[in-house]
């Protein structure tokens, strides 16, 4: 170390500009420049094997995973994982290297890791976890790992370790793997070719035939964003030349088709299909559900009928947005609002335009327009060719502005861009980095403040209209307390650390929001500001009384790891929900809100796995982990779905129905009238889960998903889910964008506004 006396944090606060180690969780969204570079490099060289290097295990883990394995992989690749890993373990152990092992540590389920750039495209993806080098200094490390069946050679109890040991260990192992692949190159290439052939045959074997995105999707911008995601992955996208009818469903001309008879069909299928994770299976390493159609608020239809592949369609070379100005004469322009995030991009890109929003649905010249529809009048823009401006903007942002001469009778309010601040802690910036990226992607400017800035600024309202706290780690008290220690912990540029402090800097990271910061946020809202919190950050306003009447349920028996869950709009008059109806959201265990009643408090951080009973309604415990929704069947990859069935039917016809079963082993609270619950989770446990896993989900049934709590002259808006998660939840972005654009009009009300108290909680089934 250049300066042994320097007191630095034990791990970097920022890795890159945005999301720290979630740079290894972006393979689905392809959001980061790093991810796009990795994918483009793969597509240029098409490596047979793609290898990641990481550090956290002791001393070297080489990946096979221990299951459950991703249900869309060709089984061949799983055997290739094992072959290479056991070769490395064998040879490294023979060389006398202790602590080299495989099998455990990771599951092999999630598609969001960087190495899945290979798995989606018929190559072999793998990784190491090596003894961490920490700050790269040489030191004595100790372990207490016990011997297990998959780990007969345990790491040393104590050893002198430094960065050179880390590099040597990984380099030695990867040379063994490279030699194995080189010596058996013909076999690995033959496997690659076979997997690619089977991917092309997938549409006619295991299916499905295709996924169709209808041309009449009410959110064309969201659809275009999903299609761009497919294109970023180099998945082939086609477009129909005519209207087509498949079964009972008719798709308009110009609908998009993701065919499953293409070389990278497995990658497209694993992103568009539903996931099913059984809590009785081993504990997952990360998220268990990620179906991108619902998460982008886009209609995606899974088609089994191979007739769709015979319809006239053309390969799409690029994804283009359509739009412009339509209609006859008139000086008023109407842009239907459909919760398309691009409309927020348009509004912030043209902050000088005078735009109003309709407060309820209406009709004009035989067209129906949603609440939130943008209304612009030429008279409000003297000297501006509004027609030309909107025509160009429509093509850029993908909307149609309709001219009208009809007088509007609907109530409207101005759509103003706010002064926005995004808050981070000094303990972790990884999760809120996805919020910052989303705001940057859609051109929404903001100031980036630390909890210390909030603590030290009594007059926040004089500077900001909206303050947003994205997903945080820990609970409300940890946000207030922050880092502790006896000596200052700097995060700033110095001669030794010249590149630190670019996003934010401080001479001392210790301390958190403090009670002063809580009081400053309270004063901010009372003076007319809007405080927005997401997921676990929502514990802060609940715990410290900034959201009277809202509590967080204890849910010790509920298993709801990161997946896609169903929500619905319950207050369509709230500007927060303009353009929305049902929505799939990214939810992970907690918090689960409740309105009114006693016994609030915390908890809700989920029960463990391996304890769920089979057969509970809405649960994913009826079968083992695999593909599909709760009422769907799993599909084995790489073979025809009806393989062997013809002989079974012939045997049954000849011998009757006798079959061999196959054997095997078997209180009172504050008033809630002021609270607006604008979204709730599904009102039946069977309808809660879209993709992922769930057990004992009753506490989530009809639970508030998004609430708006007035506080003084302002508002506290809380989401129990995370609208901005890993660059693939664009469908929920507009919930925040709506809050921003209508920050000074959240009091717009309706008959549905008043919120009834939630019913008492049912007894814990466990």
C-alpha positions in Angstrom: 0.0 0.0 0.0 1.2 3.5 -0.8 -0.2 4.9 2.4 -0.6 2.2 5.1 -2.0 4.8 7.5 -4.9 5.9 5.3 -8.2 4.7 6.7 -10.2 3.6 3.7 -13.6 1.8 3.5 -13.3 -2.0 3.4 -14.8 -2.1 -0.1 -15.3 0.6 -2.7 -18.5 2.7 -2.5 -18.6 3.0 -6.3 -17.5 0.5 -8.9 -18.0 2.5 -12.1 -20.4 5.4 -12.2 -23.6 3.6 -11.3 -24.2 0.2 -9.9 -21.1 -1.2 -8.3 -21.0 -5.0 -8.4 -24.4 -5.2 -10.2 -22.1 -4.7 -13.2 -22.4 -8.5 -13.1 -26.2 -8.5 -13.0 -26.9 -6.6 -16.3 -27.0 -9.4 -18.8 -30.7 -9.1 -19.2 -31.1 -5.3 -19.6 -27.8 -4.7 -21.4 -27.9 -1.3 -19.7 -24.2 -0.6 -18.9 -21.5 0.2 -21.4 -19.6 -2.7 -19.9 -22.4 -5.2 -20.7 -22.8 -3.9 -24.2 -19.0 -4.1 -24.8 -18.9 -7.7 -23.5 -21.9 -8.7 -25.8 -20.5 -7.0 -28.9 -17.1 -8.7 -28.2 -18.7 -12.0 -27.9 -20.7 -11.5 -31.2 -17.4 -10.5 -32.9 -15.4 -13.6 -31.8 -18.0 -16.2 -30.9 -15.8 -17.9 -28.3 -16.5 -21.5 -27.5 -15.9 -20.8 -23.8 -16.4 -17.5 -22.0 -14.8 -17.2 -18.6 -15.3 -14.7 -15.7 -12.9 -14.1 -12.8 -14.2 -13.1 -9.4 -13.0 -13.1 -5.8 -14.9 -14.1 -2.7 -14.5 -17.8 -2.0 -11.7 -19.6 -0.2 -9.4 -20.5 -1.9 -10.8 -21.3 -5.4 -14.3 -22.2 -6.6 -14.8 -23.2 -10.2 -18.4 -23.1 -11.3 -20.8 -25.8 -12.0 -23.6 -24.6 -9.8 -25.6 -26.9 -7.6 -29.0 -26.3 -9.1 -31.8 -25.8 -9.8 -30.4 -25.1 -13.3 -31.9 -22.6 -15.7 -34.8 -24.4 -17.5 -34.0 -23.0 -20.9 -30.4 -24.3 -21.2 -29.5 -27.2 -23.5 -28.5 -30.1 -21.1 -25.3 -30.5 -23.1 -23.9 -27.2 -21.6 -24.4 -28.4 -18.0 -22.3 -31.5 -18.7 -19.6 -29.2 -20.2 -19.6 -27.2 -16.9 -18.9 -30.3 -15.0 -16.3 -31.6 -17.3 -14.2 -28.5 -17.2 -14.7 -27.9 -13.5 -13.7 -31.4 -12.3 -10.7 -31.3 -14.6 -9.5 -28.1 -12.9 -10.2 -29.5 -9.4 -8.4 -32.8 -10.2 -5.3 -31.2 -11.7 -5.0 -28.3 -9.2 -5.3 -30.8 -6.3 -2.7 -33.1 -7.9 -0.4 -30.0 -8.0 -0.8 -29.7 -4.2 -3.0 -26.7 -4.2 -5.4 -26.7 -1.2 -9.0 -25.5 -1.1 -10.0 -26.0 -4.8 -13.6 -27.2 -5.2 -16.8 -27.1 -7.3 -20.5 -27.7 -7.1 -21.7 -25.4 -4.3 -21.7 -21.6 -3.9 -24.0 -20.7 -6.8 -27.2 -22.2 -8.3 -27.1 -21.9 -12.1 -30.6 -20.4 -12.4 -30.5 -16.7 -13.1 -29.9 -15.2 -16.5 -28.6 -11.8 -15.4 -24.9 -12.7 -14.9 -22.3 -11.5 -17.4 -21.2 -15.0 -18.3 -24.8 -15.8 -19.6 -23.8 -13.9 -22.7 -22.4 -17.3 -23.7 -25.2 -19.5 -22.4 -27.8 -17.5 -24.4 -25.8 -18.3 -27.6 -24.8 -22.0 -27.3 -21.4 -21.4 -25.9 -20.1 -22.4 -22.4 -20.1 -19.7 -19.7 -18.2 -20.2 -16.5 -16.5 -18.4 -13.6 -14.1 -18.6 -10.7 -14.4 -17.3 -7.2 -11.0 -16.9 -5.7 -9.8 -16.0 -2.2 -10.5 -12.2 -2.0 -7.5 -9.9 -2.3 -9.2 -7.2 -0.3 -7.3 -3.9 -0.7 -4.4 -5.9 -2.4 -2.2 -5.8 0.7 -0.4 -8.9 2.0 -1.9 -10.2 5.2 -2.7 -13.4 7.1 -6.2 -14.8 6.3 -8.0 -17.5 8.2 -10.9 -19.9 7.3 -12.9 -22.5 9.2 -14.4 -24.4 6.3 -15.2 -28.0 7.1 -14.8 -30.9 4.7 -17.8 -31.9 2.6 -18.5 -34.4 -0.1 -17.9 -31.9 -2.8 -15.0 -30.3 -1.0 -12.6 -33.0 0.2 -9.6 -30.6 0.1 -10.4 -27.8 2.5 -8.6 -24.4 2.5 -5.8 -23.8 4.9 -6.9 -22.6 8.3 -4.3 -19.8 8.1 -2.2 -18.6 5.2 -0.3 -15.5 4.2 -2.3 -14.0 1.3 -1.9 -11.2 -1.2 -3.0 -10.1 -4.7 -0.2 -12.2 -6.3 -1.7 -15.4 -4.7 -5.1 -14.4 -6.1 -3.8 -13.9 -9.6 -1.6 -17.0 -9.6 -4.4 -19.3 -8.5 -6.8 -18.1 -11.2 -4.2 -18.1 -13.9 -3.1 -21.6 -13.1 -6.6 -23.0 -13.2 -7.6 -21.2 -16.3 -4.5 -22.5 -18.1 -5.7 -26.0 -17.2 -9.1 -25.3 -18.6 -7.7 -23.7 -21.8 -5.5 -26.7 -22.3 -8.4 -29.1 -21.9 -10.5 -27.2 -24.5 -7.5 -26.9 -26.9 -6.8 -30.6 -26.6 -10.4 -31.5 -27.3 -11.3 -28.6 -29.5 -13.0 -30.7 -32.1 -15.4 -32.1 -29.5 -16.2 -28.7 -28.0 -16.8 -27.2 -31.5 -19.1 -30.2 -32.3 -21.0 -29.6 -29.1 -21.4 -25.9 -30.0 -22.7 -26.9 -33.5 -25.1 -29.4 -32.0 -26.4 -26.9 -29.5 -26.9 -24.4 -32.3 -28.8 -27.0 -34.4 -31.0 -27.8 -31.5 -31.7 -24.1 -30.9 -32.9 -23.8 -34.5 -35.1 -26.9 -34.1 -36.5 -25.7 -30.8 -39.7 -24.2 -32.4 -40.7 -27.6 -33.7 -39.4 -29.7 -30.8 -39.9 -28.4 -27.3 -41.4 -25.1 -28.5 -42.8 -22.6 -28.3 -42.9 -21.6 -32.0 -42.6 -17.9 -31.4 -43.5 -14.8 -29.3 -45.7 -12.2 -30.9 -45.8 -8.5 -29.9 -49.0 -7.1 -31.4 -48.8 -4.0 -33.5 -51.7 -2.4 -31.6 -50.0 -2.4 -28.2 -51.2 0.7 -26.5 -47.7 1.5 -25.4 -45.6 1.5 -28.6 -42.7 3.2 -26.9 -42.5 0.5 -24.3 -42.8 -2.1 -27.0 -39.9 -0.5 -28.9 -37.8 -0.6 -25.8 -38.3 -4.3 -25.4 -37.6 -4.9 -29.0 -34.5 -2.9 -28.7 -33.5 -5.1 -25.8 -34.0 -8.1 -28.1 -31.9 -6.5 -30.8 -29.1 -5.6 -28.3 -28.9 -9.3 -27.6 -28.7 -10.0 -31.4 -32.0 -12.0 -31.2 -33.7 -11.9 -34.6 -36.9 -9.8 -34.8 -39.4 -10.1 -37.6 -42.4 -8.1 -38.6 -45.6 -9.5 -40.2 -46.5 -8.3 -43.7 -50.3 -8.9 -43.2 -52.8 -9.4 -40.5 -52.4 -13.0 -39.2 -54.7 -15.3 -37.2 -53.3 -18.0 -35.0 -55.9 -20.1 -33.3 -58.5 -17.7 -31.8 -56.2 -14.7 -31.8 -55.7 -12.2 -34.6 -52.6 -10.0 -34.8 -52.6 -6.8 -36.9 -50.3 -6.2 -39.8 -47.0 -5.0 -38.6 -46.9 -7.2 -35.5 -43.5 -8.2 -34.3 -42.4 -11.9 -34.1 -39.5 -13.4 -32.1 -39.1 -16.7 -33.8 -37.9 -19.8 -31.9 -36.3 -21.3 -35.0 -33.2 -19.1 -34.8 -29.7 -19.9 -33.5 -30.2 -17.8 -30.3 -33.7 -18.9 -29.5 -32.8 -20.1 -26.0 -31.7 -16.7 -25.0 -34.9 -15.0 -26.2 -37.1 -17.7 -24.7 -35.5 -17.5 -21.2 -36.2 -13.7 -21.2 -39.7 -13.8 -22.5 -41.0 -16.9 -20.8 -42.2 -17.2 -17.2 -40.0 -18.6 -14.5 -41.2 -21.1 -11.8 -39.1 -21.5 -8.7 -40.0 -24.0 -5.9 -39.0 -22.7 -2.4 -38.3 -26.3 -1.5 -35.4 -26.3 -3.9 -32.0 -25.1 -2.6 -31.9 -21.4 -1.7 -31.5 -19.2 -4.8 -28.4 -17.2 -5.3 -30.2 -14.1 -6.7 -33.5 -13.2 -8.3 -35.8 -16.1 -9.4 -38.1 -14.4 -11.9 -37.4 -11.8 -14.6 -40.1 -12.1 -17.4 -39.4 -8.9 -19.3 -42.8 -8.5 -21.1 -44.7 -7.6 -17.9 -41.7 -5.7 -16.5 -41.7 -3.4 -19.5 -45.5 -3.1 -19.5 -45.6 -4.6 -22.9 -48.0 -7.2 -24.5 -46.1 -10.4 -25.4 -48.0 -13.5 -26.6 -46.4 -16.9 -26.4 -47.5 -18.9 -29.5 -47.2 -22.7 -29.6 -48.7 -23.1 -33.1 -45.9 -23.5 -35.7 -48.2 -22.1 -38.4 -47.1 -18.7 -37.2 -43.7 -19.5 -38.7 -45.2 -19.9 -42.2 -46.8 -16.4 -42.3 -45.2 -13.7 -44.4 -42.8 -11.6 -42.4 -39.6 -9.7 -42.9 -36.4 -9.5 -40.8 -36.2 -6.1 -39.0 -32.8 -4.5 -39.3 -33.5 -1.7 -36.7 -36.1 -0.7 -34.2 -37.7 2.6 -35.2 -40.3 4.7 -33.4 -43.3 6.0 -35.4 -45.0 9.2 -34.7 -45.7 12.8 -35.7 -48.7 15.1 -36.1 -52.1 13.8 -37.4 -55.6 15.2 -37.8 -57.2 18.1 -39.5 -57.0 21.8 -38.7 -56.8 23.1 -35.2 -54.6 24.9 -32.7 -54.9 22.4 -29.9 -52.7 19.2 -29.9 -53.5 16.1 -27.8 -50.9 13.5 -27.0 -52.6 10.4 -25.5 -50.9 9.5 -22.2 -50.2 5.7 -21.8 -47.4 5.6 -19.2 -44.9 5.4 -22.0 -41.6 6.5 -20.4 -40.7 8.3 -23.6 -43.4 10.9 -23.0 -41.5 11.9 -19.8 -38.3 12.1 -21.9 -40.2 14.4 -24.3 -41.5 16.6 -21.5 -38.1 17.1 -19.9 -36.4 17.6 -23.2 -38.9 20.4 -23.9 -39.2 21.9 -20.4 -40.1 25.3 -21.9 -43.3 24.1 -23.5 -46.6 24.9 -21.8 -48.2 21.5 -21.4 -51.3 20.7 -19.4 -52.6 17.3 -18.4 -56.2 16.0 -18.6 -57.4 15.0 -15.1 -59.8 12.3 -16.5 -60.5 10.3 -19.6 -62.3 12.1 -22.4 -63.3 11.9 -26.1 -62.4 14.2 -28.9 -63.4 13.8 -32.6 -64.2 10.1 -32.1 -60.9 9.3 -30.3 -60.6 8.3 -26.7 -57.9 9.9 -24.6 -56.6 8.7 -21.2 -56.3 10.7 -18.0 -52.9 12.4 -18.1 -53.2 13.2 -21.8 -50.9 16.1 -22.7 -52.7 19.2 -24.0 -50.8 21.9 -25.9 -52.3 25.1 -27.4 -50.6 27.1 -30.2 -51.8 30.3 -28.5 -49.6 29.5 -25.5 -46.5 29.3 -27.7 -46.2 32.6 -29.6 -43.4 32.6 -32.1 -43.1 28.8 -32.1 -44.1 26.6 -35.0 -45.7 24.1 -32.7 -46.9 21.9 -35.5 -43.4 21.4 -36.8 -41.9 21.0 -33.3 -44.4 18.3 -32.4 -44.1 16.5 -35.7 -40.3 16.1 -35.2 -40.7 15.3 -31.6 -43.3 12.7 -32.3 -40.9 10.9 -34.7 -38.1 11.2 -32.1 -40.0 10.1 -29.0 -42.6 7.8 -30.6 -45.9 9.6 -30.0 -48.7 11.0 -32.2 -50.0 14.5 -31.5 -53.6 14.9 -32.8 -54.8 18.3 -33.9 -58.3 19.3 -32.9 -60.6 22.3 -33.1 -63.0 20.8 -30.6 -63.4 22.6 -27.3 -62.2 20.5 -24.4 -64.5 20.2 -21.3 -62.1 18.1 -19.3 -60.3 19.6 -16.3 -56.6 20.1 -16.7 -53.6 21.2 -14.7 -50.0 22.2 -15.7 -47.3 19.6 -16.2 -44.2 21.2 -14.7 -40.7 19.8 -14.5 -39.5 19.8 -10.8 -36.2 20.6 -9.1 -35.2 17.0 -8.3 -32.7 15.5 -5.8 -31.7 11.8 -5.5 -30.3 10.7 -2.2 -27.7 8.1 -1.4 -26.2 6.7 1.8 -22.5 6.3 2.5 -22.9 2.6 3.2 -24.0 1.4 -0.3 -24.9 2.9 -3.7 -25.4 -0.2 -5.7 -29.2 -0.4 -5.8 -29.9 3.3 -6.1 -27.5 3.4 -9.0 -30.2 1.8 -11.2 -32.4 4.7 -10.3 -29.8 7.2 -11.4 -29.2 5.3 -14.6 -32.9 5.3 -15.4 -33.1 9.0 -14.9 -30.1 9.7 -17.1 -31.4 7.3 -19.8 -34.6 9.4 -20.0 -32.9 12.8 -19.8 -34.3 13.8 -16.4 -31.9 16.1 -14.5 -31.2 15.8 -10.8 -28.9 16.8 -8.0 -27.1 13.9 -6.3 -27.1 14.4 -2.5 -25.8 12.3 0.3 -27.7 11.7 3.6 -25.2 14.1 5.1 -26.4 16.8 2.7 -30.0 16.2 3.8 -28.9 16.2 7.5 -27.1 19.5 7.1 -29.7 21.4 5.0 -32.7 22.6 7.0 -34.3 24.5 4.0 -34.6 21.7 1.5 -37.8 23.0 0.2 -36.1 26.2 -0.9 -33.9 24.1 -3.2 -36.1 21.2 -4.3 -39.6 20.2 -5.3 -39.1 16.4 -5.1 -36.6 14.3 -3.2 -36.2 10.6 -4.1 -34.6 7.8 -2.0 -34.1 4.7 -4.1 -33.7 1.2 -2.8 -31.3 1.0 0.2 -29.7 -1.8 2.2 -30.6 -2.3 5.9 -33.5 -0.8 7.8 -34.7 2.7 8.8 -32.3 2.8 11.8 -29.3 1.9 9.7 -30.1 4.8 7.3 -30.2 7.1 10.3 -27.1 5.7 11.9 -24.8 5.1 8.9 -21.2 4.0 9.1 -19.5 3.9 12.5 -15.8 3.9 13.5 -13.2 5.6 15.6 -11.4 7.4 12.8 -12.6 9.4 9.8 -13.2 7.4 6.6 -12.6 9.6 3.6 -14.1 9.2 0.2 -12.4 11.8 -1.8 -9.6 12.5 -4.3 -6.0 12.5 -2.9 -2.5 11.9 -4.2 -3.0 8.3 -3.4 -6.6 8.0 -4.7 -6.8 10.5 -7.5 -9.9 8.9 -9.2 -12.1 8.6 -6.1 -14.8 11.0 -5.4 -16.1 11.7 -8.9 -19.8 10.9 -8.2 -19.7 12.4 -4.7 -17.1 12.9 -2.1 -16.7 13.5 1.6 -13.8 13.8 4.1 -15.7 11.4 6.4 -18.3 8.8 5.5 -19.2 8.1 9.1 -22.7 8.9 10.2 -26.0 8.7 8.4 -29.1 10.7 7.9 -29.5 11.4 11.6 -32.6 12.6 13.4 -31.8 16.0 12.0 -32.1 14.7 8.5 -35.5 13.0 9.3 -36.8 16.3 10.7 -35.5 18.2 7.6 -37.3 15.7 5.3 -40.5 16.2 7.4 -40.2 20.0 7.1 -39.6 19.6 3.4 -42.8 17.7 2.9 -44.8 19.9 5.2 -43.7 22.9 3.2 -45.1 21.4 0.0 -42.3 19.1 -1.2 -42.8 15.5 -2.4 -40.7 12.8 -0.7 -40.5 9.5 -2.7 -39.2 6.3 -1.3 -38.7 2.9 -3.0 -38.7 -0.6 -1.6 -36.8 -0.9 1.7 -36.2 2.9 1.8 -39.9 3.1 2.5 -39.2 1.9 6.0 -37.8 5.3 6.9 -41.0 7.4 6.6 -43.1 4.6 8.2 -40.7 4.2 11.2 -40.4 7.9 11.9 -44.0 8.9 11.5 -43.8 10.7 8.2 -46.5 8.4 6.8 -49.1 8.2 9.6 -51.6 5.3 9.1 -49.2 3.1 7.1 -47.5 0.2 8.7 -45.3 -2.6 7.6 -46.5 -6.1 8.1 -44.6 -8.9 9.7 -44.4 -11.8 7.1 -42.0 -14.4 8.6 -43.6 -17.3 6.7 -43.9 -15.7 3.3 -41.4 -16.7 0.6 -41.3 -14.2 -2.2 -37.7 -13.8 -3.5 -37.0 -11.4 -6.3 -39.6 -12.0 -9.0 -42.4 -10.5 -11.0 -45.7 -9.8 -9.2 -49.0 -8.6 -10.3 -50.4 -5.2 -9.2 -53.4 -3.2 -10.3 -54.5 0.5 -10.2 -56.9 1.3 -7.4 -57.0 5.1 -7.8 -57.1 5.9 -11.5 -57.6 9.6 -10.6 -54.2 9.9 -9.0 -51.7 11.5 -11.3 -49.2 8.8 -10.1 -51.2 6.1 -12.0 -51.9 8.1 -15.2 -51.7 5.7 -18.2 -51.6 2.5 -16.1 -53.9 -0.4 -15.5 -52.4 -3.8 -14.4 -48.6 -3.9 -14.1 -46.0 -6.5 -13.4 -43.5 -5.2 -10.8 -40.1 -6.3 -9.4 -40.8 -7.2 -5.7 -38.4 -9.0 -3.4 -39.8 -10.1 0.0 -40.5 -6.8 1.7 -41.8 -4.3 2.7 -45.4 -5.4 2.8 -47.6 -2.3 3.5 -50.8 -2.2 5.5 -53.2 0.6 6.2 -54.4 1.4 9.7 -54.8 -1.1 12.5 -52.4 -1.9 15.3 -49.3 -4.0 15.7 -47.4 -2.4 12.9 -43.6 -2.5 13.1 -41.0 -4.3 11.0 -40.0 -7.7 9.9 -41.3 -9.0 6.6 -37.8 -9.9 5.4 -39.0 -13.3 4.4 -39.0 -16.8 5.6 -36.5 -19.4 4.6 -36.9 -22.0 1.9 -37.1 -25.8 2.3 -40.1 -25.4 4.6 -43.1 -25.0 2.3 -46.0 -27.4 2.2 -47.1 -28.6 -1.2 -50.3 -27.5 -2.8 -51.1 -24.2 -1.2 -53.0 -21.9 -3.5 -50.9 -19.5 -5.5 -47.6 -21.2 -4.5 -44.8 -22.6 -6.6 -44.6 -25.9 -4.7 -46.7 -28.2 -6.9 -43.6 -29.2 -9.0 -39.9 -28.7 -9.1 -38.3 -25.5 -10.4 -38.6 -25.0 -14.1 -40.3 -22.8 -16.8 -43.9 -21.6 -17.0 -46.5 -20.1 -14.7 -48.3 -21.7 -11.8 -50.8 -23.5 -14.0 -48.3 -24.4 -16.8 -46.0 -27.4 -17.4 -42.3 -27.5 -17.4 -40.5 -28.3 -20.7 -37.3 -30.2 -21.1 -34.9 -28.6 -23.6 -33.2 -30.1 -26.6 -35.8 -32.8 -27.5 -39.3 -33.0 -28.9 -42.0 -32.4 -26.3 -43.9 -35.6 -27.2 -40.8 -37.8 -27.5 -41.8 -41.5 -26.9 -45.5 -40.7 -26.7 -46.3 -42.4 -30.0 -45.1 -45.7 -28.7 -46.9 -45.2 -25.4 -50.2 -44.6 -27.2 -49.6 -47.7 -29.4 -48.8 -49.8 -26.3 -51.9 -48.5 -24.5 -54.1 -49.3 -27.5 -52.7 -52.8 -27.7 -52.5 -53.7 -24.0 -55.0 -51.4 -22.2 -54.4 -48.7 -19.6 -52.4 -50.6 -17.0 -49.2 -48.6 -16.3 -46.2 -48.8 -14.0 -46.1 -45.7 -11.8 -42.3 -45.7 -12.1 -41.7 -46.1 -8.4 -39.2 -43.7 -6.8 -38.5 -42.2 -3.4 -40.6 -40.2 -2.1 -54.8 -2.7 17.3 -56.0 0.7 17.0 -54.0 3.3 14.9 -54.3 6.7 13.4 -56.9 7.8 10.9 -56.4 6.6 7.4 -58.9 8.7 5.5 -56.1 10.9 4.1 -54.1 8.1 2.6 -54.4 7.3 -1.1 -53.6 3.7 -2.0 -53.1 4.2 -5.7 -52.0 0.6 -6.4 -52.5 -2.7 -4.8 -51.2 -6.2 -5.4 -53.6 -8.8 -6.9 -56.7 -9.5 -4.8 -56.4 -13.3 -5.1 -53.4 -15.3 -3.9 -53.6 -17.4 -7.1 -53.1 -14.2 -9.2 -50.1 -12.7 -7.3 -47.2 -14.3 -9.0 -46.4 -13.7 -12.7 -42.9 -15.2 -12.6 -40.6 -16.5 -9.9 -41.5 -18.2 -6.7 -44.1 -17.7 -3.9 -45.2 -19.5 -0.8 -47.5 -18.4 2.0 -48.3 -15.3 -0.1 -51.5 -14.4 1.7 -50.0 -11.3 3.4 -49.4 -9.8 0.0 -52.9 -10.3 -1.3 -54.5 -6.9 -1.9 -51.7 -5.3 0.0 -50.9 -1.6 -0.9 -48.2 -1.5 -3.5 -48.0 2.3 -3.9 -49.4 4.9 -1.5 -49.6 8.7 -1.4 -49.7 10.1 2.1 -50.3 13.8 2.5 -48.0 15.5 5.0 -48.7 19.2 5.6 -48.8 20.9 2.2 -46.8 18.1 0.6 -46.7 14.4 0.1 -44.9 11.2 0.9 -45.1 8.7 -1.9 -44.0 5.2 -1.1 -43.5 2.1 -3.3 -43.2 -1.3 -1.7 -41.6 -2.6 -4.9 -38.6 -1.3 -6.8 -39.6 0.6 -9.9 -36.0 0.9 -11.1 -34.3 -2.5 -11.0 -31.4 -3.6 -13.0 -32.3 -1.9 -16.2 -35.2 -4.2 -17.2 -38.2 -2.7 -15.3 -39.0 0.2 -17.7 -42.7 -0.5 -17.4 -42.7 0.9 -13.8 -40.4 3.9 -14.5 -43.4 6.1 -15.4 -44.8 5.8 -11.9 -41.9 8.0 -10.7 -42.0 10.1 -13.9 -45.7 10.8 -13.3 -44.9 11.8 -9.7 -42.3 14.2 -11.0 -44.4 15.7 -13.7 -47.4 16.2 -11.5 -45.6 16.9 -8.2 -47.7 20.0 -7.6 -51.0 18.4 -8.6 -51.0 15.1 -6.5 -54.1 16.3 -4.7 -56.3 15.8 -7.8 -59.0 13.6 -6.3 -62.0 11.4 -7.1 -64.7 9.5 -5.4 -62.3 6.6 -5.2 -59.7 8.5 -3.3 -60.7 7.7 0.3 -58.9 4.6 1.6 -60.5 2.0 3.7 -58.5 0.4 6.5 -57.1 -2.9 5.6 -58.7 -5.9 7.2 -57.0 -7.6 10.2 -54.1 -9.9 9.4 -54.9 -13.6 9.2 -53.0 -15.8 11.6 -49.6 -16.9 10.5 -50.1 -20.3 8.9 -46.8 -21.4 10.3 
